């Protein structure tokens, strides 16, 4: 399959995007994609990979990540690269620019069966507008709590306008997929419509206790009997990292020797190093290296309250780490307090610190809770998640063609998700 850049003058022909009669033509629009490191990029890549493996033809629409970025050549997976700009404070991430007219031209010549928009930036909004103009069924994901981020960047007064924009964005689509029932209820109370709960998965082969490395632990300065408290994610204000440092102090009060290992990067890296010079900033890690960092820890500490899900929680659990987190997002559904980790009421910083102190004093912590964390993650099979997404796309198409039938199927899909939960 040949894919052309927007700069090329030649038309994009329908015949160049073939699909057999049993597959769907799916246009996936996202403003983040590997090798960018974040939960959205990781999740949407796994979904695209799973849909591709199930025989569907996909067109990936994303911003060009750097000057030499070029479309891949995987069969039945075309890429349409658009213009983008760096995101302030995150120069390695880019935001797509508006492109409704360009997308409408492309899709009028090579019509997808369904358009799925994974991100709510200018490129995502352009895709929604173009799809509606062409009367194409369009679905969306709610993946990032931008409205919750606002207070961490001194623009809390923008929360209501941001919510209004997100509501307008998602209500313009056939369905919006959300990862948890709690988030569905929260968004529904704010006027969001047609919400479907579609869970997230985790690669339990990539992330597992077998990747634990004593050599890596030694490089962290750990000796026999020492423990590592691990955090993986952006080093940014919205992640509540002040509480992470308080929890680390409480862990050390338990008597054991702990080392705080921060995996990731972001605008707070220098400040964290100044406030906690004994912490190890490991930077961004990928692939097997990331899996080894997870598995070589002893406890995963995650104080964030701004996640829509938080992929790092099931990744840590799959790696055999007990989790300390708030009763929020993925931890709300996966962590069973006292069995595979500790879960405290959302927003109760005092309870978070007390739980850290109790965990720090428990000598058998890894042996008692780690195996249960691993077992809990084994149920999060990606193939099952991809089938849910595929069903949602088929439902959106039927709803577009026969609204009453599509609505009945949507009710059935939502009920099935609720029963699994």
Order of alpha helices (4+ residues) and beta strands (2+ residues): beta-alpha-beta-beta-beta-beta-alpha-beta-alpha-beta-alpha-alpha-beta-alpha-beta-alpha-beta-alpha-beta-alpha-beta-alpha-beta-alpha-beta-alpha-beta-alpha-alpha-alpha-alpha
